[in-house]
Amino acid sequence: MKKSKLWIIIPIVLIIGIVTYLLLTLEYFSIKNIKFFNNKIITKNEVGNYSRYALGQNIFKFDKKHLKKEMEKDIYIRSVKIDKKLPSTLAISIEETKDICYFEFGNDKFFVDTDFNVVKNKDRVDFTKITKVVGANKNLKNLNNLKSDEKFHEFLKELCDHKVLDLISEIDVDNNDDIVLKTRNSIIIKYGNLSGFSDKSNKISKILKEISTKSIKVKTIDISDVNRPYLVK
């Protein structure tokens, strides 16, 4: 009985061994194509520089975790997904960072993305299209992530969550008790101090939406007292 089982097992093991050997050695399974998707800031050449070494490697043995880790070191890349498409193609899907605001100290610009990472002097970001923060605390330039500054992080986060920040061209935080926002259509919003983040952002969002829907001309919105906001036409 044991010998009969052995005669069955040995051929199966040999077949598995041969198949595995062929999969790992045949030229048919070497990487010949690298396709990438969703990149707008990262150029084809840059993706090529990261991934070109993969060409010719066996697709089964290729370590995609290493490539993912290296690519995500790029300041313009938030995350990378790499799929192996048999027999010989890598498909690389890129999620790029999105900057939400920036602040300046001297000639240096510090960009803040949706994960609140702070990156100095990005060279391919059109800063005229994102919110400028005026009067930022100089300590912010020493942070890698704004979450370290709890109040300022929460302030920006609520503006983002309520879809307000995209409508703002400038935030003046020179005086933390008298913060002023300026919309892209030149409405001044008197925010007041760093308190009631969520309520204030929610109220600003509703007011701006109503103004836009009803085509109301407004110069100033005072939201410093969230329970008694008022408009100046």
C-alpha positions in Angstrom: 0.0 0.0 0.0 2.8 2.4 1.0 4.7 1.6 -2.3 1.6 2.4 -4.4 1.2 5.7 -2.7 4.8 6.5 -3.3 4.5 5.8 -7.0 1.7 8.4 -7.1 3.4 11.0 -5.0 6.8 10.9 -6.8 5.4 11.8 -10.2 3.3 14.6 -8.8 6.3 16.1 -7.0 8.3 15.8 -10.2 5.6 17.5 -12.2 5.3 20.3 -9.7 9.1 20.7 -9.7 9.3 20.9 -13.5 6.4 23.4 -13.7 7.9 25.6 -11.0 11.3 25.5 -12.8 9.7 26.5 -16.1 7.7 29.3 -14.5 10.8 30.7 -12.9 13.2 30.4 -15.9 11.3 30.6 -19.1 11.9 33.9 -21.1 8.1 33.9 -21.7 7.6 35.0 -18.1 10.2 37.7 -18.0 8.9 41.3 -17.6 8.8 43.0 -21.0 6.1 45.7 -20.5 5.5 48.3 -17.8 2.3 50.2 -17.9 1.4 53.0 -15.6 -1.8 54.9 -14.9 -3.2 58.1 -13.3 0.1 60.0 -13.3 -0.3 63.7 -14.0 2.6 65.3 -12.2 5.0 62.3 -12.4 6.3 62.0 -15.9 6.7 58.8 -17.9 10.5 59.1 -17.7 10.4 59.3 -13.9 8.2 56.3 -13.7 10.6 54.6 -16.1 13.6 55.6 -13.9 12.0 53.9 -10.9 10.8 50.7 -12.7 13.2 50.2 -15.6 15.3 47.8 -13.6 12.4 45.4 -13.6 12.6 44.7 -17.3 14.0 41.2 -18.0 13.3 40.0 -14.4 11.1 36.9 -13.9 7.6 38.1 -13.1 7.0 35.6 -10.4 10.3 36.4 -8.6 10.0 40.1 -9.0 9.7 42.0 -5.6 6.9 44.5 -6.2 7.0 45.6 -2.5 10.5 47.0 -3.0 9.5 49.0 -6.1 6.4 50.3 -4.3 8.5 51.4 -1.3 11.0 53.3 -3.5 8.3 55.0 -5.5 6.4 56.2 -2.4 9.5 58.1 -1.3 8.8 60.6 -4.1 7.2 63.8 -2.7 4.6 63.8 -5.5 3.4 60.2 -4.9 1.0 59.4 -2.2 0.6 55.7 -2.9 1.3 53.0 -5.5 -0.4 49.8 -6.5 1.5 47.3 -8.6 -0.2 44.4 -10.3 1.5 41.5 -12.1 -0.3 40.8 -15.4 0.8 37.4 -16.8 2.7 36.6 -18.7 5.1 39.6 -18.8 3.5 42.9 -17.8 3.6 45.2 -14.7 0.7 47.5 -14.2 1.5 50.5 -11.9 -1.3 52.7 -10.7 -0.2 55.9 -9.1 -2.1 58.1 -6.6 -0.4 61.5 -6.5 -0.4 63.9 -3.6 -2.8 66.8 -3.7 -1.7 70.1 -2.1 -4.3 72.0 -0.2 -2.3 75.1 0.9 1.1 76.6 1.3 2.9 79.2 3.5 6.1 81.1 3.0 9.2 82.1 5.0 11.6 84.2 3.0 12.1 82.7 -0.4 10.9 79.2 0.7 7.5 77.8 0.2 6.1 75.0 2.4 3.3 72.9 0.8 0.7 71.0 2.8 -1.0 68.0 1.2 -4.3 66.2 2.0 -2.4 64.0 4.6 -1.1 67.3 6.1 2.5 66.4 5.2 4.7 69.5 4.9 7.2 69.6 2.0 9.5 72.4 1.2 9.8 74.0 -2.2 8.0 71.6 -4.6 9.0 72.7 -8.1 6.0 71.5 -10.1 3.1 72.8 -8.1 1.2 75.8 -9.4 0.9 77.6 -6.1 -1.4 80.2 -7.5 -4.2 77.6 -7.6 -4.0 76.6 -4.0 -4.7 78.5 -0.7 -2.0 80.7 0.6 -1.6 81.0 4.4 -0.3 84.4 5.6 1.2 84.9 9.0 1.9 81.2 9.7 3.8 80.4 12.9 7.5 79.9 12.0 7.6 76.7 14.0 5.5 75.1 11.2 8.5 75.1 8.8 10.2 72.6 11.1 7.3 70.1 11.0 7.0 67.1 8.7 3.3 66.9 9.3 0.9 69.5 10.5 -0.8 67.0 12.8 1.9 67.9 15.3 0.2 71.3 15.6 -3.1 70.2 16.9 -5.1 73.4 16.6 -3.9 74.5 13.2 -4.3 70.9 11.9 -7.9 70.8 13.2 -8.6 74.2 11.7 -7.5 73.2 8.2 -9.0 69.7 8.4 -12.5 71.1 9.1 -12.2 73.6 6.2 -11.2 70.6 4.0 -13.9 68.3 5.3 -16.6 70.9 4.7 -15.3 71.7 1.1 -14.5 75.3 2.1 -10.8 75.3 1.6 -11.1 74.9 -2.2 -13.0 78.1 -2.3 -10.4 80.1 -0.3 -7.6 82.0 -2.0 -5.9 83.2 1.2 -6.0 82.7 5.0 -4.5 85.3 7.3 -3.6 83.8 10.7 -1.2 86.5 11.7 -3.6 87.1 14.7 -5.0 83.9 16.0 -7.8 85.8 17.7 -8.8 87.5 14.4 -8.4 85.0 11.6 -9.5 86.2 8.2 -10.3 84.2 5.1 -10.6 85.5 1.5 -12.6 83.6 -1.1 -11.6 83.3 -4.7 -14.4 85.7 -5.6 -13.1 88.3 -3.0 -15.5 87.8 -0.2 -13.9 88.5 3.2 -14.8 86.0 5.9 -14.1 87.0 9.5 -13.4 83.7 11.2 -12.5 84.9 14.7 -10.3 82.8 16.9 -9.3 79.1 16.7 -12.4 77.6 18.3 -15.5 75.9 17.1 -13.7 74.6 14.0 -16.5 72.2 12.9 -19.4 74.6 13.5 -17.7 77.5 11.9 -16.7 75.5 8.8 -20.1 74.0 8.5 -21.8 77.5 8.7 -19.3 79.0 6.2 -20.1 76.2 3.8 -23.8 76.7 4.0 -23.6 80.5 3.7 -21.3 80.3 0.6 -23.6 77.8 -1.0 -26.7 79.9 -0.4 -24.9 83.0 -1.7 -23.9 81.2 -4.8 -27.3 79.6 -5.4 -29.2 82.8 -4.9 -26.6 85.0 -6.6 -26.4 87.3 -3.5 -23.7 89.9 -3.7 -21.8 89.9 -0.4 -18.6 91.7 0.6 -18.1 90.3 4.1 -19.2 87.4 6.2 -18.7 87.6 9.9 -18.7 84.1 11.5 -16.6 84.9 14.6 -19.7 84.3 16.7 -21.1 81.1 15.0 -24.4 81.5 16.7 -24.9 85.0 15.3 -23.3 85.3 11.9 -24.0 88.2 9.7 -23.4 89.4 6.2 -22.3 92.8 4.8 -23.6 93.4 1.3 
